[in-house]
Amino acid sequence: MVYGSLESNPIKKLIKIIGYGFPIPLKLVDNLRSYIFIDNLIDFIGVCISHPKAINQTFLISDGRDISTPDLIKLIALLQEKKVKLIPFNLKVLKLLASFIGLKSTFDKLVTSNRIDTSHAFNELEWRPKVKIEEGIRKMLGLG
């Protein structure tokens, strides 16, 4: 998932919830997701345009560190200097509630893993993300 702009970012919902100070019932989520900061994506596209080994290749890229939803929530809260309360809640019940109120897709994005293997891009093009996820989230929040 690409992140960077608060206007078009699925992480925006998490940021709002954290800002309200509501308890978040996702403590039991055990997932890992790959994210790519928009600046890293733009940098990678530039590499692909000029690198001869990129011709006719397909690459999967990320910031190089997968992160769980609870850890992402904690990171956002830390960077915003907000307190966050992650509470344990039965995920099957939460999924049922999310389905009932039309948020099943959002729920699935928050609790499922979605990891990619970036080794082809890293090895073939010797590309590494310039911005780590912590710094990308900081920039997205307008903090640096």
VEXPA-641857 format. One record per residue (C-alpha): residue number from 1; chain; x, y, z. Coordinates in pm, whole numbers, m for minus. Example, Ala and Ser with C-alpha at 12.3 -4.5 7.8 and 13.67 -1.06 7.14 Angstrom:
<atoms>
+-----+------+--------+--------+--------+
! pos ! unit !     xx !     yy !     zz !
+-----+------+--------+--------+--------+
!   1 !    A !   1230 !   m450 !    780 !
!   2 !    A !   1367 !   m106 !    714 !
+-----+------+--------+--------+--------+
</atoms>
This chain:
<atoms>
+-----+------+--------+--------+--------+
! pos ! unit !     xx !     yy !     zz !
+-----+------+--------+--------+--------+
!   1 !    A !      0 !      0 !      0 !
!   2 !    A !    124 !    345 !    m92 !
!   3 !    A !    106 !    612 !    177 !
!   4 !    A !    209 !    973 !    192 !
!   5 !    A !    m86 !   1204 !    137 !
!   6 !    A !   m338 !   1240 !    416 !
!   7 !    A !   m604 !   1322 !    158 !
!   8 !    A !   m598 !    987 !    m19 !
!   9 !    A !   m460 !    755 !    244 !
!  10 !    A !   m633 !    457 !    408 !
!  11 !    A !   m415 !    521 !    714 !
!  12 !    A !   m611 !    846 !    753 !
!  13 !    A !   m892 !    660 !    935 !
!  14 !    A !   m645 !    526 !   1189 !
!  15 !    A !   m501 !    873 !   1241 !
!  16 !    A !   m848 !   1015 !   1310 !
!  17 !    A !   m936 !    739 !   1557 !
!  18 !    A !   m605 !    785 !   1738 !
!  19 !    A !   m668 !   1161 !   1747 !
!  20 !    A !  m1008 !   1110 !   1911 !
!  21 !    A !   m847 !    904 !   2185 !
!  22 !    A !  m1093 !    616 !   2150 !
!  23 !    A !   m979 !    273 !   2263 !
!  24 !    A !   m891 !     65 !   1959 !
!  25 !    A !   m997 !   m302 !   1972 !
!  26 !    A !   m710 !   m434 !   1761 !
!  27 !    A !   m461 !   m551 !   2025 !
!  28 !    A !   m508 !   m916 !   1921 !
!  29 !    A !   m428 !   m852 !   1555 !
!  30 !    A !   m123 !  m1054 !   1455 !
!  31 !    A !    m42 !   m946 !   1101 !
!  32 !    A !    234 !   m794 !    891 !
!  33 !    A !    180 !   m555 !    602 !
!  34 !    A !    415 !   m404 !    345 !
!  35 !    A !    392 !    m29 !    285 !
!  36 !    A !    570 !    205 !     43 !
!  37 !    A !    610 !    578 !    109 !
!  38 !    A !    526 !    787 !   m198 !
!  39 !    A !    877 !    939 !   m208 !
!  40 !    A !   1029 !    588 !   m219 !
!  41 !    A !    792 !    490 !   m499 !
!  42 !    A !    889 !    797 !   m702 !
!  43 !    A !   1259 !    726 !   m641 !
!  44 !    A !   1212 !    364 !   m752 !
!  45 !    A !   1033 !    470 !  m1072 !
!  46 !    A !   1327 !    697 !  m1149 !
!  47 !    A !   1567 !    406 !  m1103 !
!  48 !    A !   1356 !    188 !  m1334 !
!  49 !    A !   1356 !    454 !  m1605 !
!  50 !    A !   1735 !    466 !  m1617 !
!  51 !    A !   1847 !    116 !  m1513 !
!  52 !    A !   1911 !   m127 !  m1801 !
!  53 !    A !   1820 !   m430 !  m1588 !
!  54 !    A !   1470 !   m290 !  m1532 !
!  55 !    A !   1359 !   m343 !  m1892 !
!  56 !    A !   1062 !   m582 !  m1918 !
!  57 !    A !   1079 !   m663 !  m1547 !
!  58 !    A !    813 !   m662 !  m1279 !
!  59 !    A !    914 !   m546 !   m933 !
!  60 !    A !    744 !   m542 !   m595 !
!  61 !    A !    871 !   m277 !   m358 !
!  62 !    A !    815 !   m158 !     m5 !
!  63 !    A !    986 !     51 !    260 !
!  64 !    A !   1180 !   m263 !    347 !
!  65 !    A !   1017 !   m327 !    684 !
!  66 !    A !    678 !   m488 !    727 !
!  67 !    A !    473 !   m366 !   1021 !
!  68 !    A !    172 !   m496 !   1211 !
!  69 !    A !   m143 !   m290 !   1249 !
!  70 !    A !    m97 !   m259 !   1628 !
!  71 !    A !    263 !   m143 !   1578 !
!  72 !    A !    151 !    104 !   1309 !
!  73 !    A !   m108 !    245 !   1549 !
!  74 !    A !    155 !    276 !   1824 !
!  75 !    A !    397 !    448 !   1582 !
!  76 !    A !    136 !    701 !   1469 !
!  77 !    A !     39 !    775 !   1829 !
!  78 !    A !    402 !    812 !   1934 !
!  79 !    A !    482 !   1052 !   1651 !
!  80 !    A !    172 !   1260 !   1730 !
!  81 !    A !    251 !   1247 !   2101 !
!  82 !    A !    m90 !   1094 !   2168 !
!  83 !    A !   m179 !    819 !   2408 !
!  84 !    A !   m338 !    515 !   2250 !
!  85 !    A !   m519 !    232 !   2421 !
!  86 !    A !   m515 !    m93 !   2227 !
!  87 !    A !   m761 !   m334 !   2382 !
!  88 !    A !   m808 !   m706 !   2323 !
!  89 !    A !  m1131 !   m794 !   2146 !
!  90 !    A !  m1249 !  m1112 !   1978 !
!  91 !    A !  m1163 !  m1059 !   1611 !
!  92 !    A !  m1444 !  m1285 !   1486 !
!  93 !    A !  m1699 !  m1075 !   1670 !
!  94 !    A !  m1530 !   m756 !   1549 !
!  95 !    A !  m1545 !   m884 !   1190 !
!  96 !    A !  m1915 !   m956 !   1228 !
!  97 !    A !  m1976 !   m606 !   1365 !
!  98 !    A !  m1770 !   m453 !   1084 !
!  99 !    A !  m1971 !   m648 !    826 !
! 100 !    A !  m2297 !   m537 !    986 !
! 101 !    A !  m2207 !   m167 !    958 !
! 102 !    A !  m2052 !   m192 !    611 !
! 103 !    A !  m1686 !   m177 !    713 !
! 104 !    A !  m1579 !   m534 !    631 !
! 105 !    A !  m1333 !   m419 !    364 !
! 106 !    A !  m1171 !   m171 !    603 !
! 107 !    A !  m1160 !   m435 !    876 !
! 108 !    A !   m994 !   m686 !    642 !
! 109 !    A !   m727 !   m430 !    550 !
! 110 !    A !   m653 !   m373 !    917 !
! 111 !    A !   m626 !   m735 !   1029 !
! 112 !    A !   m496 !   m939 !    736 !
! 113 !    A !   m134 !   m975 !    639 !
! 114 !    A !    m21 !   m845 !    303 !
! 115 !    A !    351 !   m891 !    263 !
! 116 !    A !    553 !   m869 !    m53 !
! 117 !    A !    896 !   m999 !   m143 !
! 118 !    A !   1114 !   m706 !   m247 !
! 119 !    A !   1430 !   m910 !   m303 !
! 120 !    A !   1408 !   m892 !   m685 !
! 121 !    A !   1416 !   m511 !   m682 !
! 122 !    A !   1679 !   m501 !   m410 !
! 123 !    A !   1906 !   m757 !   m579 !
! 124 !    A !   1855 !   m683 !   m949 !
! 125 !    A !   1859 !   m303 !   m930 !
! 126 !    A !   2046 !   m267 !   m600 !
! 127 !    A !   1770 !    m30 !   m492 !
! 128 !    A !   1702 !     50 !   m130 !
! 129 !    A !   1430 !    279 !      5 !
! 130 !    A !   1569 !    614 !    109 !
! 131 !    A !   1291 !    682 !    359 !
! 132 !    A !   1223 !    435 !    642 !
! 133 !    A !    863 !    380 !    748 !
! 134 !    A !    903 !    582 !   1068 !
! 135 !    A !   1024 !    885 !    873 !
! 136 !    A !    760 !    836 !    604 !
! 137 !    A !    480 !    836 !    861 !
! 138 !    A !    636 !   1142 !   1026 !
! 139 !    A !    638 !   1325 !    691 !
! 140 !    A !    282 !   1214 !    611 !
! 141 !    A !    169 !   1362 !    942 !
! 142 !    A !    344 !   1689 !    853 !
! 143 !    A !    595 !   1651 !   1136 !
! 144 !    A !    917 !   1658 !    942 !
+-----+------+--------+--------+--------+
</atoms>
